[in-house]
Amino acid sequence: MFPKNTWYVACTPSEIDDKPLGRQICGEKIVFYRGPEGKVAALDDFCPHRGAALSLGTVCEGKLVCGYHGLVMNCDGKVASMPGQRVQGFPRTRSFPVVERYGFIWVWTGDEKLADPDLIHPLEWADNPEWAYAGGLYHVKCDYRLMIDNLMDLTHETYVHTSSIGQKEIDEAPVNTKTEGDMVVTSRYMENVMAPPFWRANLRGNNLADDVPVDRWQVCRFTPPSHVMIEVGVAHAGKGGYHADPKDKVHSIVVDFCTPETETTMWYFWGMARNFNPKDKALTAQIREGQGKVFAEDTVVLEAQQRNLNTFPERKLLLLNIDAGGVQSRRILDRLIAEEQPQTQTA
């Protein structure tokens, strides 16, 4: 289950630079492409002639050309032309509200009259020269809510990511969970610990010693429908931790957009934004490679979890105190989904 009257990250601009892209979002099969003057467009990926996938076609002068019989489609879903045919009576194909912002392409799969671009989740690090960002995309065969659960409870790092970001002190540090409107925040702070390999490399990347104790933090923020931004970092111990001067720490935002494809599959747009040495392209590539390996480990666990849940749907799962972030996030999602359902009238 997923809310539809909201904005989801659908793709990155580079994915539609050369040709149309077909992608299923919230159960809707959509074709994304660049229309006139390079403006992004999104239509139902279904040709009204014979049902061919429009995403297998081409773009010519800002119009989408079906690759089966040459039907030409405008960005508003109206058929512009077709070889040897009059098209005035052709049905209009559904178009979806779509916005290019913050380095991503966002789509609204619900009621188009409610699609206000100002509702798009603000990204303070995007288009900011003081920050560097790099990331990637994974297709994950699991319910997007399982990924949100995973990101809102980082206890698993000790066991899933043993060679990169995991350490036993994560288990020992208390977790605080709170709800601020429709945002859920979980936080964990560790003092006077040794940095794990991933963070030692980042300390070196900011010209800081990597063999001294540090204070470490993890602040996870869920914003519906499926966005999790995680403030992470380490500072040399005793320098103020989360509030340390930039010269004494490395600080980043782990970026997670969990876009539902179906009830049991998703598109996972992951990345990391950092505000230290933003012009160091080699460091950016190094962090991206390391982070990609970390998230690949999550994918293995979550896909196996989904297979188990599919096989044993009747089994009840334990809910522990460490699950509070995921539980509260799901409550918000459940409310938003319920609000979209038609209201039944009683006599």
Steps between C-alpha positions, in 0.01 A plus 500: 500500500626846413359852492460644150422866566864583556829546316737210438846501347448324166840518333809713454539744209774295337262207461291689244768703323516279191173307483169443679501308827229257602462457875225370725424727797231412757358245261477751212700429185638836392724621218728794576666710232601853408243699310534841335793708623620202703220517755429164661168329424329187633224298332325168543736249336225364275446587137125552431535326163609146591614528860871505420740642758568861401829480688634280218456789257702814429479873559487727195479879534359469851231248406488133597489264202368146555751244383231265365300696238629857530218660699620841624401620848507848652610558859139554610402151384326610181585316179670744262515282188532152357606391152198475268245567776277777625553526875233747617293225660788318666466473880727707718768314692540579870777745583659518844615813686879497489768740625876512458654632820803447725667273245206255489180457301190481720161357404152521653289187438181615675245774441676745268293791635682461833851493351667808649877511425553693824421176684820340373731415788767777521863392468724762656817346357386485138640758255722629779871542412596438863368145472591203280258221414528164329273201503337222304189293443413146602192303401409313817251214519336599826216711637627859523388508863756233587771735374358781712504268803863420421604863474316612813670234714876495446560229759547262208827674403685301766403174330438576132782748441779353710781605267394859435276696740408242764632498857381352828452842659194553279320230698602656829391858425140590593259595221265795523190514277262792462234619257490858376182542297538257211873459560645218711846546647718233656837594644797319648822652636818312586781661696870418514499207258736398223374574151416201276675464160259714295531790739876465538524548125280810523712645778804464276298659222466812716868488604415386853666230707318168472664316789359699793167465687200675348145596587255358246139588418210365295185711462239342271211710368206339323278726291203353315447346263833317509794732553762436767783747554761384749746743654813302575851586601789480741702764681818468697390416854453791734461756221123536526373193314210586270557871567878487450678755284524382135878479531463228763240276334364334190128545449271366228137439413411152380230550237232233459199520267299177517260513205243218479480313172245238612386368837818291526759682285654846510747743348765602750674830425794518739785741548701714736533877520800642686625846587871430538743518207208523256727558198701180555356283221717203592361508856145524362557191286659315792206573730249402231674167445512425871142600555382297204651188656329575832158534340553187292535313829165640613341386175598138558345502847179678401429285195542186710271655763234568236518140374445376855204733550349385170540135601369542855252791492313369805796525734503793741819700547643628825501875560782619723604840630755535218213474250333821620621710205363260242176446693429873527589551133251231400229660712542822304489311170190307610324826584592661166383192309172491693440869429517429127232233510145595398281566801196273529177670599272352760128559524 
